[in-house]
Amino acid sequence: MTRRRAWRPLLLLLIVSLLILAPPAALAKQPAGDGSTASAWIFAPNPVASSGNQDLLDNKDADYQALNDELAEVLLTNLDGSGYLVGDWANVRSSTGPLAFETDESFLYTRHDDRFEQVMAYYWVTQSQLYIQSLGFGTTLDPINMESQDVRINTWGVDNSYSWDKHDVLRFGKGGVDDAEDADVILHEYGHSMHDSQVPGFGVGAEAGAIGEGFGDYWAATVAQVLAPSSDSACVADWDSVSYTPGPIHCLRRLDTTLTYADLDGRIHRDGQVWSHALWNIRTSLGNAALADTIILRAQFDFAPDTTMPQAAQATVAVAALYGVAAQVQAAFVDRGILP
């Protein structure tokens, strides 16, 4: 049997963050569902990031030793007790093949099994929401997407994923590395659902669209670094991208490119790297992920659906002033040419 890591550091980080950051009301809050738990195997956040091995390949969804070595055993929380991957903050509604169903509190699948991706989606969506709540959102601050997020796995036969606000669903595609095998992809799409929750109809126009993409990348990186730190923290979707990037380093996008506001050309995924870099600069400058993420998330409530980057930056600086760090946050946007 292959070696698999019992990933207790991730659980410890989450527990510590909840104890330190959440107000007493948040700690006392009871989940809406049964509160059941189950053991599971996941990638944390993906096998390239956790191993540092840039030579890993998809091999048509096959299991092999190097990938199995990167499986991490974790505890799925907030389950409703039905035996399916349904809970307070995530609801796996459909998939290619059968829905994962276990009555022995154990979802121990390897990545060759399509149910592995269902587990990945449930785990990382749930952890994302728990992290948001640990910052005070939903207790002392307004909630953000505080619901059971519907998820569909591999039901779209292309190598792409998306968040659909009209149907309130995250849909993950397949092809190459199936998208839900990489936590960065899951967290990116969840970032879109967060924006939709905070500002209905967000993303009108190229700059607002780029902010959405940039924030999705940032959210993937910051949550992954809080829960599963890796050496190349600015690289997004290291595993998913092995199928379509030449290497030697595989990244869908990065949070540390040289692009500035003057370089915007209307391609929202490319342009989003300007915004994500500014947010990453905030996180780095403050040296406090929880503070940076709280400021960034609070500011998004004040964005217009068709906001520009300078307008969104000004809203973020205004929130930063409430925490006494306006100068550092403004400098991050000046560095990317978003503010003068």
Buried (B, 14 or more C-beta within 10 A) or exposed (E): EEEBBEBEBBBEBBEEBBEEBBEEEBEEEEBBBBBBBBBBBBBBBBBBBBBEBBEBEBEEBEBBEBBBBBBBBBBBBBBBBEBBBBBBBBBBBBBBEEBBEBEEBEBBBBBBBBBBBBBBBBBBBBBBBBBBBBBBBBBEBBBBBBBBBBBBBBEBEEBEBBBBBEEBBBBBBBBBBBBBBBBBBBBBBBBBBBBBBBBEEBBEBBBBBBBBBBBBBBBBBBBBBBBBBBEBBBBBBBBBBBBEBEEEEBBBBBBBBEBBBEBBEEEBBBBBBBBBBBBBBBBBBBEEBBBBBBBBBBBBBBBBEBBBBBBBBBBBBBBBBEBEBBEBBBBBBBBBBBBE
